[in-house]
Amino acid sequence: MPTCAGVYAIYESGLLSYIGSAGNLRWRLRTHLRGDRFKAPIHVKVKRTVNSEAARAIERRLIGRLRPSHNKVINVAVKVRPSRPANYPYDWGLE
């Protein structure tokens, strides 16, 4: 396992379970794989990155796109239209 920064994906029984990022992949994956957290057989895929900031950016993008079962969706961009008065654009609220 590499000691550099990167992104990792954990698969349980062939299904994507978790995506994470770390500054030191070896150390972080050891903390995940300790004990009996996973009930089913697991497989880990790793992608090295230049630094931990790049790893976090890739992690956010992958979580938003793949939606693993054990990740919360973070920073998903949603377009929200600002509310406007019924008589917009004529009423600017100035009296």
WOSUL-V626740 format. One record per residue. N is the residue number from 1. PHI is phi as a letter, one per 30 degrees, with the letter a starting at -180 (* if undefined). OMEGA is omega in whole degrees, 0 to 359 (NA if undefined). D_CENTER is the distance of its C-alpha to the mean C-alpha in whole Angstrom. Layout:
((N	PHI	OMEGA	D_CENTER) (N	PHI	OMEGA	D_CENTER))
This chain:
((1	*	181	21) (2	d	178	20) (3	c	181	20) (4	d	177	19) (5	d	178	15) (6	l	181	13) (7	c	178	10) (8	b	177	10) (9	b	179	10) (10	c	179	12) (11	c	174	15) (12	c	181	17) (13	h	178	20) (14	i	180	19) (15	c	180	16) (16	d	184	12) (17	c	188	12) (18	a	172	9) (19	b	179	6) (20	b	177	6) (21	b	182	8) (22	a	173	12) (23	d	177	15) (24	b	185	17) (25	d	182	16) (26	d	181	19) (27	d	183	19) (28	d	180	15) (29	d	175	16) (30	d	179	19) (31	d	178	18) (32	d	189	16) (33	d	177	19) (34	d	174	22) (35	i	184	24) (36	c	180	23) (37	d	186	20) (38	c	182	20) (39	d	183	22) (40	c	175	22) (41	e	182	22) (42	c	176	19) (43	b	182	18) (44	b	173	16) (45	c	184	15) (46	b	172	14) (47	b	179	14) (48	d	176	16) (49	b	181	15) (50	d	181	18) (51	a	184	16) (52	d	177	13) (53	d	177	13) (54	d	178	12) (55	d	180	10) (56	d	179	8) (57	d	178	8) (58	d	179	8) (59	e	180	4) (60	d	181	4) (61	d	181	6) (62	d	179	6) (63	d	179	4) (64	d	183	6) (65	d	188	9) (66	c	179	9) (67	h	178	8) (68	d	186	9) (69	d	183	11) (70	c	176	10) (71	c	168	7) (72	d	178	7) (73	d	184	7) (74	c	174	6) (75	h	176	9) (76	d	182	10) (77	d	178	13) (78	b	178	16) (79	d	179	20) (80	b	177	22) (81	d	177	26) (82	d	179	28) (83	d	181	30) (84	b	176	34) (85	d	182	37) (86	e	182	39) (87	c	174	42) (88	d	5	39) (89	c	187	40) (90	d	182	44) (91	c	178	43) (92	c	179	41) (93	i	180	42) (94	c	178	44) (95	b	NA	48))
